[in-house]
Amino acid sequence: MAANYVCSQKIAEMMEDVGLDTLDDLADQIMG
């Protein structure tokens, strides 16, 4: 459980840093 929380926090932090608002935006970047 703790690992999921830490991972989700890091993903949210990274998304904010690169200007992504949603997980769809992140998925587009990964697939693009």
N, C-alpha and C positions, 0 to 999 in steps of 0.2 A: 504494500500500500504506500509506504513512504517513498519508494522509488518512483511510482506513478506520479505522485504529487511533485516531486523534484523535477522530473522530466517535463511535466506540463508547465511548470513555472519557467523552466529554461526555454521551452518552445515559445511561450507567450512573450518572454523577454526578447528573444531573437526576432520574433515577428514585429514587435514594436520598434526594435532597432533598425530594421530594414523597411519599415513602412507598410507592412501587410496588416490588413484589418480583420480578415477572416481566414478560416482554415481552407476555404475554397481558393483564396488568393495564394496561399502557401502551396496547395496542390497544383495550381496552374504553374507556379514557378518550378516545382519539382518536375512536372511532366513536360514543361515547355522547353 
